Amino acid sequence: MRFASPFLMTLALAGCTTGEFADPLHPSGSRTLVVSADREEVHVVNVEEGTISTVALGNNAVSKVDVGGEPTRIARHGDRVFATLRQEGSLAVLRDTGNGLELESTVPLGAEPYGVVTHEDGRVFVALSMENEVVGLDAETLEIFGRWEVPNEPRWLAISAGDTVFVGCQKAGGIYQIDVSRDEVISLEPPLTKARNATREVNLTTRVTGDPAVSPDGRFLLVPVLEVDNETSAIESAAAGNNAYYAPVTAGVGRFNPGAAVFGLDGNGRVQRSLSVLHAVSAIQGPSEFDPIVVRSFISSITVSPDGKDFLMPMEGSRTVVSLTRGETDMGNTLSTTAFIDHDEFRLRGFTSPPRATATTGNGPRSVVYVDADTKVVHNWLDRSVVPFQGEFSYGNTGEDGGHIGSGVRVEESRLSPEVEAGRLAFHTARDSEMQASGSGVSCATCHFDSREDGLSWPLEGGARQTPTLVGTVSDTAPITWAGGVASVADEVQLTTVGRMGGGGASQLTADNVAAYVDWTRQPEPSWKLDRDAVVRGEEIFNRPEVGCAECHPAPAYTDGQSHAVLGGTSVDTPTLRGIASSGPYFHDGSRGTLEEVMSTAVTGSMGDASMLSEEQLADLTSFVKSL
C-alpha cells in the first residue's frame, strides 16, 4: 500500500461532470441511524446497551436486537444492515426481514471499528480506528477486497458516487481521501483559518469532530470540524478580562469554533480544491434583535438534503441542529478569515441565510437522516430517542430553545446506574450554567472526546499541558491532572468547571456523578496487529530494575501516584500507562508525538534508563506499552 504525499488538485470546478448519486437519499456518510429499504422504519444503534432498535415511522412501534459490544455506526445495502461493534472489533451483519432485524453473523476485523458506509454498488467500507486502517468488504460475500493505511485514528467515513472514500480522523485534524481504483491515500489540507483575539492574530487548529457527507449532486465534501484557539495563553485570557480559560461568550471568535470544511469534487468524486470553512456558530435571537443567544458546540455529523441545498449539522452538546441553506450560486473560493460569518458574508458565499438553530427537544443529537425530500429523523443519542419531523427549521425570535421539532420516541432504556447516567449527561452538555459559561460551547467531552482526549496541548498557567485521557477507572490513578496533587476526579470537575469552563461550579452531586461516569468508561482496545511474543518480551524488559520503567509505573495502575521531575526539571504527577496507545502526543507538554519518541527519551537516561537496550528490545518494550 503506497501513501501519497499531501497535495490538493487544482482543477477548476467549471466544466466537470457532477458525479451524482443514483439515489439522492443514499446516506453518503457514516451515521448512528439508517432508513430501511422500504423507508417505513429507521434502525438506530444503542452504544452502551449493545443493541440496535428499529422504529416504525407509522406508529412509533419499537423493536430491538442484541448485537454485542458498542454498536457505533450503522449502514445499509438492500435488506442487509451493517453495524460496527467497537468493543468487539467486529462488523455485525443483519437482515431486515420486514418484521425487524435478525443478526446473521459478525465479521472480526480489528481493534475498534468505528465508521461504516456502503457504496451504491454494494461495497462496504469500515474504519478501524485503533489499527489505523480502512477495510473494504463485499456486501454479499463479506470478503475483504482492500485495506488502506490511514494514520491518526481514522473514525468517520463518507463515500462519493464514484470510487472515492473520505476519512476523518480523531487526531491531528486528519482528513484523507482513499482513491480505491488507484489504491492511493491522499492527505487533504483544510483551509487555514486565522482569528484575532484581544491582542494579536492567532492560527486556529483544526480538529475533525464527526461524520462527513458528500452532497447528492457529487460536487462537495463537507467535514465537521472544530477550529480551536490553543495558542492564546491563560495569561493573555486573564489580561483580556476573561475569568475562565475556555469561556469567551461573544458571537465572534471563541476558543471553540464549529463549522464545516468544504472541498470541491470532480466528476469522479475526487477532491479538486479546498474551498472554505463555513462556521456554524449560531446566534439565536433573544428578547430583542440586539440580544442574541450564542449557541455553539462541536458538530457530530453533516447531512445534506436530497436537493443539495440544506446542510444539517447537529451540535450534540447544545441540544441543537444548525441548518445552512445554500442558494443558487456556488460556494466561493475565498477562505474564511474570521471565526464568525455575518449575514452579508453568507449571501456572498451563495447561502440564502445565516445559520439557523433549532432545539431537538432531546439531549445529544448525533445524526440526521432524510426519509423523503421533506421528512427528517434526528437521533438524540444521550436520550436514546429519535425525533421524526417535517418542514423547515425555524429562525427568528424563537427564544432560548429555538424552534421545537417534536417530542421523540424512546428507542432503548438505559442499563447504566443512575449516577453514571447523570454523569454521562453532565459530561457531554455544553449548555448548563453549572458546568460552563453561556456561549462558550465547551463541555467535558469537547476536550475529552469519548472520554479520551483531543490530541492538543494548551498554554495554561504552569506552561504547555497536553489533554490527559480519562478512560478506565481514573480514580485508581490519583492524583488527577499533570500537577497540583488534585485528590479525586470529583475535585477536578469542580475546579475545572469554574476556573477554565466559566460555569457557576459543579455541585458535589454533579461532580460525583461525572466521576462515576469517568470511572465507568473502558480502556481502549489494543491493536490486533501487535506481536504477542514481542509483548511478552517487552513486559520482561519493562520490569527490569536497571531499566526502571516499573519503578514509576508499577502494575496494576501503572502509576506510582507520585510527582517526579522530568524534561529539564518540570515536576509532574506520574500518568498511568493504561490505554496509552491512543493518548498521544506524550508527556505533560505534548512534546513527543509517538511512543517511539518517548522511548528515545528513555535512552538518554532522562526518564528511566534504556541506554543498554538494542533497537529490537526498544521495539519489544514499545509493543508491551501499546498493549496496556
LOKEKOL-89513 format. One line per 3 residues: number of its first residue (from 1); their letters; for each residue x, y, z of C-alpha. Coordinates in steps of 0.1 Angstrom, whole numbers, plus 2048, in hexadecimal, padded with zeros to 3 digits. Layout:
# LOKEKOL-89513
NUM = a = X Y Z  ...
This chain:
# LOKEKOL-89513
1 = mrf = 800 800 800  80F 821 7F6  809 841 809
4 = asp = 80A 860 7F3  819 880 7FF  7FF 89C 808
7 = flm = 7F2 8B1 7EB  7D2 8C0 7DE  7C8 8BF 7BA
10 = tla = 7C3 8E1 7AA  7AB 8DA 78E  78E 8F3 789
13 = lag = 76B 8EA 793  75C 8F6 773  756 8DC 758
16 = ctt = 758 8BD 76E  73E 8A3 76E  72A 8A1 78E
19 = gef = 72F 87D 79A  70C 87C 7A8  6FE 860 7BE
22 = adp = 6E4 84B 7AC  6CF 84E 7CC  6D2 871 7DB
25 = lhp = 6C6 862 7FC  6E4 84A 7FE  6F7 852 81F
28 = sgs = 719 85D 813  728 85F 836  72A 848 854
31 = rtl = 70D 84C 86C  6FE 83F 88C  6DC 838 87B
34 = vvs = 6D1 82C 859  6B0 82B 846  6A3 809 83C
37 = adr = 6A0 7FF 817  67B 805 816  67F 826 829
40 = eev = 666 81C 843  67E 817 85F  69F 824 86E
43 = hvv = 6BA 80E 87E  6CE 81F 89A  6ED 813 8AE
46 = nve = 6EC 814 8D4  711 815 8DE  710 80E 903
49 = egt = 6F5 7F4 901  703 7DF 8E5  6E3 7E0 8D1
52 = ist = 6D4 7ED 8B0  6B1 7FA 8B2  698 7FC 895
55 = val = 67D 817 896  65E 814 87F  659 837 872
58 = gnn = 633 832 86E  62B 829 892  64B 82D 8A5
61 = avs = 64D 808 8AF  66F 7FF 8BB  681 7DD 8B9
64 = kvd = 6A6 7D5 8C0  6C0 7BB 8BB  6DF 7B4 8D0
67 = vgg = 6FF 7B6 8BB  71C 7B9 8D3  736 7D2 8E0
70 = ept = 731 7F6 8D7  71E 7F8 8B6  72C 81A 8AA
73 = ria = 722 821 886  708 811 86E  704 80E 849
76 = rhg = 6ED 7FB 830  6EF 7EC 80E  6CE 7DD 802
79 = drv = 6BF 7C9 81F  6E1 7C3 82F  6EB 7DA 84C
82 = fat = 70F 7DE 859  719 7EB 87B  73C 7F0 889
85 = lrq = 741 7DF 8AB  75C 7F5 8B9  764 7E2 8D9
88 = egs = 764 7C0 8C8  778 7C9 8A9  75D 7BC 892
91 = lav = 743 7C5 878  720 7B9 880  70D 7AE 861
94 = lrd = 6E7 7AE 864  6CA 7A7 84D  6AB 7BC 84B
97 = tgn = 68F 7A2 84A  672 7BB 848  66A 7B2 86C
100 = gle = 68A 7C0 87B  6AF 7B9 87A  6BE 796 87E
103 = les = 6E3 793 885  6F4 77D 86B  718 77D 875
106 = tvp = 735 792 881  755 797 86D  775 79D 882
109 = lga = 788 7BA 873  7A0 7CA 88D  7A2 7E1 8AA
112 = epy = 786 7FA 8AE  773 7FC 88D  761 81D 88D
115 = gvv = 752 82C 86D  741 817 852  733 821 830
118 = the = 725 80F 812  729 817 7EE  70B 815 7D7
121 = dgr = 71C 7F8 7C5  71E 7E2 7E4  740 7E9 7F2
124 = vfv = 743 7EF 818  75F 803 828  769 803 84D
127 = als = 781 819 860  796 805 87A  7A1 822 890
130 = men = 7BA 80F 8A6  7C9 7FE 888  7CE 81E 874
133 = evv = 7BD 80C 857  79E 80D 841  792 7EC 832
136 = gld = 77A 7E5 815  762 7C7 814  749 7B9 7FC
139 = aet = 726 7BE 809  71B 79B 7FF  739 785 803
142 = lei = 748 799 820  76A 792 811  785 7AE 816
145 = fgr = 791 7BC 7F5  7A7 7D8 801  7BA 7E7 81E
148 = wev = 7C7 80B 820  7DE 819 83B  7D1 83A 849
151 = pne = 7E3 84B 867  7D6 85E 884  7B9 847 88F
154 = prw = 7A1 846 872  77D 847 87E  764 859 868
157 = lai = 75D 850 843  74C 85E 825  74A 850 801
160 = sag = 745 85F 7DF  730 851 7C3  751 84A 7B1
163 = dtv = 76E 836 7C0  779 84C 7DD  776 848 803
166 = fvg = 77C 865 81A  789 860 83D  788 877 85C
169 = cqk = 7A1 86F 877  7A0 875 89D  7C4 883 89E
172 = agg = 7D7 89F 88D  7B9 8AC 879  7BE 890 861
175 = iyq = 7A8 88F 842  7B1 875 828  7A6 86A 805
178 = idv = 7A8 846 7FB  7A7 842 7D5  79C 81E 7D4
181 = srd = 7A3 818 7AF  7C6 826 7B2  7CD 816 7D3
184 = evi = 7D9 838 7E0  7D5 84B 801  7D8 871 800
187 = sle = 7D9 88A 81D  7C1 8A7 818  7C9 8C8 828
190 = ppl = 7AB 8DD 833  7AE 903 830  7C2 914 84B
193 = tka = 7AD 92C 85F  7BB 949 871  7AA 95C 88C
196 = rna = 7B2 97B 8A2  7B0 97A 8C7  7B3 998 8DD
199 = tre = 7D8 99D 8D6  7E3 98B 8B6  7DB 975 899
202 = vnl = 7DA 94F 8A0  7D9 930 88B  7BB 919 893
205 = ttr = 7C3 8F4 896  7AB 8DE 883  79C 8BF 893
208 = vtg = 784 8A7 881  766 8A0 898  74D 88A 886
211 = dpa = 73E 879 867  744 88B 846  72E 88B 827
214 = vsp = 72F 88E 801  714 8A3 7F2  6FB 88E 7DC
217 = dgr = 706 8A1 7BD  72A 895 7C4  738 8B8 7C4
220 = fll = 742 8BD 7E8  752 8AB 805  749 8BA 827
223 = vpv = 75C 8B0 846  752 8BA 86A  76E 8CD 87A
226 = lev = 775 8E0 89A  78E 8FC 895  79F 901 8B6
229 = dne = 7B3 91D 8C4  7CE 90B 8D8  7E8 927 8D2
232 = tsa = 7DA 941 8E9  7E8 93C 90C  7D7 93D 92D
235 = ies = 7EA 95C 935  7DD 96D 915  7BA 962 91E
238 = aaa = 7BC 972 940  7CB 992 932  7AD 994 91B
241 = gnn = 795 992 938  78B 96D 933  788 95E 955
244 = ayy = 787 93B 947  79F 92C 92D  785 91C 916
247 = apv = 769 935 919  767 952 901  742 957 8FC
250 = tag = 73E 96E 8DE  731 964 8BC  754 969 8AE
253 = vgr = 773 956 8B3  773 93E 8D0  78A 922 8DC
256 = fnp = 774 909 8C9  765 912 8A7  750 8F7 896
259 = gaa = 74C 8F5 871  74E 8E1 851  76E 8DE 83C
262 = vfg = 762 8DF 818  775 8CE 7FB  76B 8D0 7D6
265 = ldg = 769 8AE 7C4  76D 8A5 79F  756 88D 78C
268 = ngr = 768 86F 799  763 879 7BD  787 884 7C3
271 = vqr = 791 8A5 7D4  799 8C1 7BC  79F 8DC 7D5
274 = sls = 79A 8E7 7F9  780 902 7F9  778 910 81C
277 = vlh = 76D 90A 83F  749 914 845  746 91C 869
280 = avs = 726 912 87B  727 926 89B  702 92F 89D
283 = aiq = 6F3 94E 8AE  6CF 946 8B6  6BC 967 8BA
286 = gps = 6B4 96E 8DE  69B 987 8EC  6A6 9A1 8D3
289 = efd = 6BA 9A1 8B2  6D7 9B0 8C6  6D7 994 8DF
292 = piv = 6E3 974 8CE  6E7 954 8E1  706 943 8D4
295 = vrs = 704 91D 8CE  724 909 8C6  733 8E7 8CD
298 = fis = 744 8CE 8B7  731 8C0 899  72B 89B 899
301 = sit = 721 896 875  716 8A7 855  6F8 89C 840
304 = vsp = 6F0 8AC 81E  6CC 8AE 812  6C3 89B 7F3
307 = dgk = 6C2 8BB 7DE  6E4 8C4 7EB  6DA 8E6 7FA
310 = dfl = 6D7 8E0 81F  6F4 8D5 835  6E8 8C8 857
313 = mpm = 702 8C7 873  6F9 8B9 895  70C 8C9 8B2
316 = egs = 708 8AD 8CB  714 8C1 8E9  6FB 8DC 8E4
319 = rtv = 6DA 8C9 8DC  6DB 8DB 8BB  6DB 8D5 895
322 = vsl = 6EA 8F1 881  6DD 8F5 85D  6EE 907 840
325 = trg = 6DB 90D 820  6EF 90F 800  6E2 926 7E5
328 = etd = 6E4 922 7BF  709 92E 7BD  727 919 7C5
331 = mgn = 73B 91D 7E5  758 934 7DE  77D 92E 7E1
334 = tls = 784 949 7FB  791 93A 81B  782 944 83B
337 = tta = 796 95C 84F  780 960 86D  76F 946 883
340 = fid = 74C 954 87E  73C 95C 85D  722 977 85D
343 = hde = 702 979 848  712 98C 82B  72F 974 828
346 = frl = 718 956 827  706 965 80A  727 96B 7F8
349 = rgf = 72F 947 7FC  70F 93B 7EC  6FB 935 80B
352 = tsp = 6D8 944 80E  6DA 948 834  6F2 947 852
355 = pra = 6F2 928 868  6D0 91F 876  6CE 90C 897
358 = tat = 6B1 8F6 8A3  6B1 8E3 8C3  6A9 8BE 8BF
361 = tgn = 697 8BB 8E1  6B0 89E 8E8  6D3 89C 8F5
364 = gpr = 6F0 893 8DF  6E4 896 8BB  6FE 882 8A8
367 = svv = 6F0 879 885  6D5 884 86D  6C7 870 850
370 = yvd = 6AE 878 835  691 860 831  684 874 813
373 = adt = 689 896 805  677 8A6 822  678 88E 83F
376 = kvv = 697 88C 856  69F 877 874  6B7 883 890
379 = hnw = 6C9 86A 8A7  6CE 878 8CA  6E7 85F 8D7
382 = ldr = 6E9 86C 8FB  6C3 868 8FE  6C2 848 8EA
385 = svv = 6A7 857 8D5  69E 85F 8B1  68A 87D 8A5
388 = pfq = 678 87C 883  66E 89F 876  664 8B0 856
391 = gef = 669 8D3 848  684 8ED 84B  697 8F8 86A
394 = syg = 68B 918 87A  6A0 937 87E  698 958 88F
397 = ntg = 68A 962 8B0  685 93F 8BD  693 943 8E0
400 = edg = 6B0 931 8F0  6A7 90E 8E4  6A0 918 8BF
403 = ghi = 685 905 8AC  679 8E3 8BA  677 8C5 8A3
406 = gsg = 663 8AB 8B7  663 896 8D6  676 878 8C9
409 = vrv = 674 852 8CD  688 840 8E8  69A 823 8D7
412 = ees = 6AC 813 8F5  6AE 815 91A  6CE 81C 92C
415 = rls = 6E1 7FF 93C  6F8 817 94F  6F5 820 973
418 = pev = 6E3 840 97B  704 850 985  716 846 966
421 = eag = 6F9 851 950  6F7 873 961  71D 877 95D
424 = rla = 71B 86D 938  703 88A 931  717 8A3 945
427 = fht = 737 899 935  729 89F 912  714 8BE 917
430 = ard = 720 8E1 90B  701 8F4 917  701 8F1 93C
433 = sem = 709 910 951  716 8F9 96C  730 8EA 955
436 = qas = 73A 906 93D  735 92B 933  719 932 91B
439 = gsg = 724 932 8F7  746 923 8FE  73D 903 8EC
442 = vsc = 753 8EE 902  74A 8CE 914  760 8B3 925
445 = atc = 75C 89F 904  769 8BC 8EF  78D 8B5 8FA
448 = hfd = 787 892 907  776 884 8E8  768 861 8F0
451 = sre = 778 867 912  79A 866 901  7AB 886 8F6
454 = dgl = 7AE 89E 8D9  7D3 89A 8D1  7DA 8BE 8D9
457 = swp = 7F0 8D1 8F1  7E4 8F1 902  7F8 90F 910
460 = leg = 7EB 90E 934  7F8 91F 954  814 906 959
463 = gar = 81F 905 935  814 8EF 918  7FE 8D2 923
466 = qtp = 7F2 8B5 90E  7CE 8AA 912  7CF 88A 927
469 = tlv = 7B9 86C 91F  79C 863 936  796 83E 92F
472 = gtv = 794 822 947  791 825 96C  7A3 847 96E
475 = sdt = 79D 849 994  7B6 82C 998  7D2 842 989
478 = api = 7CF 860 9A0  7DB 87B 9A4  7C8 889 986
481 = twa = 7D7 8A1 96B  7FB 8A7 963  804 8BA 982
484 = ggv = 7F5 8C8 9A2  7EC 8A8 9B3  7C6 8AA 9AD
487 = asv = 7B9 88E 9C3  79B 882 9AE  789 884 98D
490 = ade = 76C 896 99F  784 8B0 9AD  792 8B6 98A
493 = vql = 76F 8BA 97C  767 8D5 995  788 8E7 98E
496 = ttv = 785 8E5 968  761 8F0 965  769 910 976
499 = grm = 78D 918 96E  78D 90E 94A  76A 909 93D
502 = ggg = 75B 927 94D  73D 916 95D  72E 91D 97F
505 = gas = 73F 8FE 98C  734 8DA 98C  721 8D0 9AC
508 = qlt = 730 8B3 9C0  714 89D 9B2  71C 8A6 98E
511 = adn = 741 8A2 994  73C 880 9A4  726 875 987
514 = vaa = 740 881 96D  75A 86D 980  744 84E 980
517 = yvd = 740 852 95A  765 857 954  76D 838 969
520 = wtr = 753 824 956  764 829 934  779 80D 926
523 = qpe = 79D 80C 91B  7A4 80E 8F5  7A9 7ED 8E4
526 = psw = 7CD 7E6 8DA  7D5 7E0 8B5  7D1 7BC 8A9
529 = kld = 7F1 7C1 895  807 7C0 8B4  81F 7A3 8B4
532 = rda = 816 78F 8D4  839 781 8D7  847 7A4 8D6
535 = vvr = 82E 7AF 8F0  83A 794 908  85F 79D 902
538 = gee = 857 7C1 907  846 7BB 928  865 7AA 935
541 = ifn = 87A 7C8 92A  861 7E0 93A  865 7CF 95C
544 = rpe = 88B 7CF 95C  898 7E4 979  8B4 7F2 965
547 = vgc = 89C 7FF 94A  886 80F 965  864 811 953
550 = aec = 851 7FE 96E  860 813 98A  84A 830 980
553 = hpa = 830 81D 96D  829 7FE 982  80C 7E6 97A
556 = pay = 7EE 7E4 97D  7E8 80A 97B  809 810 969
559 = tdg = 80F 830 97D  81F 835 99F  809 853 9A7
562 = qsh = 827 868 9AD  836 888 99E  857 887 98B
565 = avl = 86D 8A0 979  870 898 954  87B 8AA 935
568 = ggt = 892 8C4 944  884 8C4 967  85F 8C9 962
571 = svd = 84D 8B8 97F  82E 8A4 973  818 888 981
574 = tpt = 81F 866 973  805 85E 959  7F7 83B 955
577 = lrg = 802 827 937  7E1 816 933  7D2 81E 911
580 = ias = 7F1 832 907  7F0 826 8E3  7D3 83D 8DC
583 = sgp = 7DE 85A 8F1  7F9 86B 8DD  80A 883 8DB
586 = yfh = 81E 87B 8FB  82D 88B 91A  81C 8A8 92C
589 = dgs = 824 8C1 911  81C 8AB 8F3  840 8AD 8E7
592 = rgt = 843 889 8DB  82C 87F 8BF  830 859 8C1
595 = lee = 839 83E 8DA  858 837 8C6  863 85B 8CD
598 = vms = 85C 855 8F2  873 837 8F1  88E 84C 8E2
601 = tav = 88B 864 8FF  890 846 917  8B0 83D 904
604 = tgs = 8BF 85D 910  8B9 854 934  8A3 872 93B
607 = mgd = 886 85B 942  890 838 94D  8AE 82A 93C
610 = asm = 8AA 817 91B  8CD 81F 90F  8D8 7FA 911
613 = lse = 8BB 7EE 8FB  8BF 7E5 8D6  8A7 7F3 8BC
616 = eql = 895 7D1 8BC  891 7D2 8E2  884 7F6 8E0
619 = adl = 86A 7EA 8C6  860 7CE 8DE  85C 7E6 8FB
622 = tsf = 847 7FD 8E5  831 7E0 8DB  82A 7D8 900
625 = vks = 822 7FB 909  80A 7FD 8EB  7F8 7DD 8F8
628 = l = 7EF 7ED 919
